[in-house]
Amino acid sequence: MVAFRRVRWCVLLVSTLFIIGCSKPGPLNISFTQSSLTVEAYDFVEVTANVSRPRAANPFTDASLHGWFEAADGSRRWNVEGFCDSENGSLFRIRFMPPKAGTYRYFIEYRQGRTHRESTGTFTAVDGHRRGPIRVDSKYPWHFQWEGTGEHYFFNGTTAYWLMGWQDDNVIQAAIERLHKLKINRIRVTIAGRAFTLYGEPAMTGPAWTLCITPWPAKNAEDIYQPGFDYTRFDVSYWQRFERALRYARERDMIVSLVLDMNDGVVHPKAGSDDERRFIQYAVNRFGAYSNITWDLGDDLDRYRNVWWTHRTGMLINEWDPYKHLATSHPIKNTHQDRTSDWFSFTSFQEWSRDQHAFMLGEREQQEKLGRIIPQTNEEYGYEDHYPLWGPPPPEENADTLRRTAWDIAMAGGYGTTGETAKRGTNIWPDTGGGWLNGRGDDTMTMLKGYGYMVDFFTSFEWWKTNPHDELVNSGNYCLADAGNTYAVYLPKGGRAHIKLQSGKYTVRWFDAQTGEWSPEQEIQTGSMWDSPSSPDAGDWALLLRRLSSGH
């Protein structure tokens, strides 16, 4: 009898443990919250799945949040993926950026194994006169414009590559604010990447800033070659800090070029692997709803990836990104420019010569031969006080050289990205700089003021309607023209310009490229040729001629 009772007790215990065990795989309580009932177009609404008893062994691989958002009239639907925003899987988020005012509805589903929970909702988008993502102008496809407002975007970029190496949000925001005031409207920033300080710059890793970026949890984050990354998970605090920087930049209409990875650290998820796809898709899911981003497949891409990978990965990003943000790639030898593919929005050259005008004109001609016109940009042609180790530096590699080079590029109908000096030091005296390495600067760094003057010149007229026409001016000078309406002439060494015009009456102004000062406006009546007076000095100058209407 005692033995029978023992058997019954054991059976009951085993049955109870079996029932408890069977109840564990799925979370029991999942609730959904919506960030707002009203949002401005080109901001985003966020729906959060709160998992009160998370039990996924790895929430980044074992659970998901996805859904769709659509205009209430059913005219358009966007499929959107969410992301895990906590190490333990207690928070998942999904975001949607509405492109115009109106009412929207959505369907969201959380899944973990056999467990799934659904949520539906609505919200209203209002017109807050925000600028949306930048797009290629369909009418003038050598150039960019803002979605939403239709304003044209004069691409004026700089590199702050390890901006996210700063641990303090205040430092990151101060760097963004400073660049914004200098009229920079685009920053190249890497999501992943690590390097030694082999660039000849006084910059060292320390508690405040590091060259070792850690998007994934790491056993030894500061070991450049063996950090011990767990590629199946993400360091959520890092991604949250990145988001705060994106939001801060967005409120200043600054585009952040999100560079997925870079060559120098030689530590990457395996090409084409699940780990790599998970990383890229997490970036798309997390950052895609920010209006102020573009995608860059990687820096020095041909050092660690091939052409086939570039095309396939570009197509994947285009498929995953609901908003189709502009995308490019950035190789060393410019062999990975997938220039005829739909995903590829603009070139991102790395070409360091000091004959940029001829180079960019040549690339423009090549693009025309390919039969697909897209903007041409050289995103790595020079850094102030810095030149690559593989080639001899020009005689004068300094702020003024780069400023003049920027004009050479712009007068070829192209755009460029530069980089400030890093020689004011990071974690090395005087520890007030960082420049192209991390975006921080001080008042001694004045290069970008000259770039700001160039922005002032081009945005004073409809530059996107002009095209290179050097044949209209004398040798040594450059000309952009909307023939018969606008002529912008750059004189690298000053002097006089001989300009072939359509006859008529024009306004003429000199522009001092070194100081940003304009001369008083004058009116001229001319035939088919006009000889300008001599420039005020032998520095570089620009002339702007605009036709007066017949009724003026």
Secondary structure, DSSP 4 states (H G I P E B T S, - for coil): -HHHHHHHHHHHHHHHHHHHHHT-SS-S-EEEEES-SEEETTS-EEEEEEESS---SSHHHHEEEEEEEEETTSS-EEEEE-EE-STTS-EEEEEE--SSSEEEEEEEEEEETTEEEEEEEEEEEE-------EEE-SSSTTSEEETTT--EE--EEEE-TTGGGBS-HHHHHHHHHHHHHTT--EEEEESS-B--S-SS-SB---SSB-SB--SS-BSSTT-SS---B-TTS--HHHHHHHHHHHHHHHTTT-EEEEE--BSTT---PPTTSHHHHHHHHHHHHHHTT-TTEEEEEEETGGGT--HHHHHHHHHHHHHH-TT---EEEE-SSS----TTSTT--S--EE---S-HHHHHHHHHHHHHHHT-----EEEES-BTTB--TTSPPPS--SHHHHHHHHHHHHTTT-EEEEB---TT-BSSTT----HHHHS---TT--HHHHHHHHHHHHTTTTGGG-EE-GGGB-TT-EEEEETTTEEEEEETT-S--EEE--SEEEEEEEEETTT-PBPPPEEEEE-SEEEPPPPSSSS-EEEEEEEPPTT-
